[in-house]
Amino acid sequence: MTELIGMTLGQYRILEEIGRGGMGTVYKGYDAALEREVAIKVLAPHLVWEQGLVDRFMREAKTAAHLKHPNIVTIYNVGEQEGTYYFVMEYLPGRTLAEVIQQEGALPPQRIARIAGQVASALDYAHAQGLVHRDIKPANIIVGPGDQATLTDSALSRLWPAPA
């Protein structure tokens, strides 16, 4: 999907690839209208033929867009352009928790507790909204300046029954 680099999806210019997963690729992009960097997740081309996966991808992005929490990535937009399905979210400077662990090794307990507490707060909030994140892993947690932990990836589904 490197052919997207330099292209535009909606008002977003694709700058570089920053991550890849089972459902698609995440790019660093630029929103010229608002003059800010963004992250753009694009559904893998081989999955667009599976309507159920397209529906799930778009539904999860729309669901995540309603979540407002300091430890959950903010979703700005969702769209489709010529068969390319994508959603746009805030660009988070930092490294994934997986990268932090790989580069630094075992983390001190106090740092682990600080990061885990933020992730737990995000999950508690999502659960209170009737949602569950189905893909919690270090690669889906961005650790930014000051060890600000932010949960990414929109692998969300509704709980049944929803909490009271």
C-alpha positions, -999 to +999 in steps of 0.1 A: +000+000+000+030+023-003+014+035-035-008+057-013+022+078-001+019+112-017-018+107-025-048+124-010-078+108+007-105+134+011-087+164+025-058+144+039-024+140+022-006+107+029+030+113+041+044+080+053+036+046+067+037+044+105+022+010+112+007-021+098-018-047+112-042-074+102-070-050+091-049-024+074-021+002+074-017+034+094-002+064+077+010+097+090-009+123+071-016+160+069-049+178+071-043+210+050-077+225+060-068+225+097-030+226+093-023+196+115-008+161+113-031+132+115-030+094+115-050+076+088-059+040+090-067+024+056-085-009+053-063-035+036-073-037-001-078-075+000-104-070+027-127-046+008-143-075-011-156-088+022-186-065+029-189-077+064-153-066+072-159-032+055-190-027+075-172-037+108-142-013+100-165+016+093-188+008+123-159+006+147-145+039+135-179+056+139-183+040+174-148+051+185-155+086+173-180+091+202-154+082+228-140+112+246-112+102+271-076+115+275-063+079+271-082+070+240-072+082+205-096+108+191-112+099+157-118+129+135-133+115+103-143+083+084-146+079+047-143+060+014-127+072-018-128+050-049-130+018-029-104+028-003-119+028+032-102+049+059-106+067+091-087+097+104-075+101+139-052+123+160-015+118+154+002+108+186+039+114+189+057+087+207+063+049+205+041+019+209+044+002+243+057-028+223+086-006+209+093+008+244+096-027+259+117-039+229+141-009+231+143-005+269+136-041+282+118-047+314+102-015+328+104-005+364+072-014+384+063+022+390+064+030+353+043-001+345+017+009+371+015+045+357+010+032+321-013+004+331-034+027+352-040+050+322-050+021+300-073+007+327-089+041+329-095+041+292-110+006+293-132+015+322-146+045+304-152+025+272-169-003+292-191+023+309-202+034+274-212-002+266-181-010+246-153-035+248-119-033+231-111-066+215-074-062+208-055-049+239-018-054+233+014-033+236+013-025+199-020-007+203-009+016+231+011+047+223+034+060+250+040+097+245+058+124+263+057+121+301+046+085+297+011+096+285-005+063+274-031+063+247-052+034+235-054+031+198-070+008+173-107+007+169-113-030+177-145-022+196-177-041+199-209-035+219-213-053+252-244-074+256-262-065+278-249-030+280-240-019+316-268-003+336 
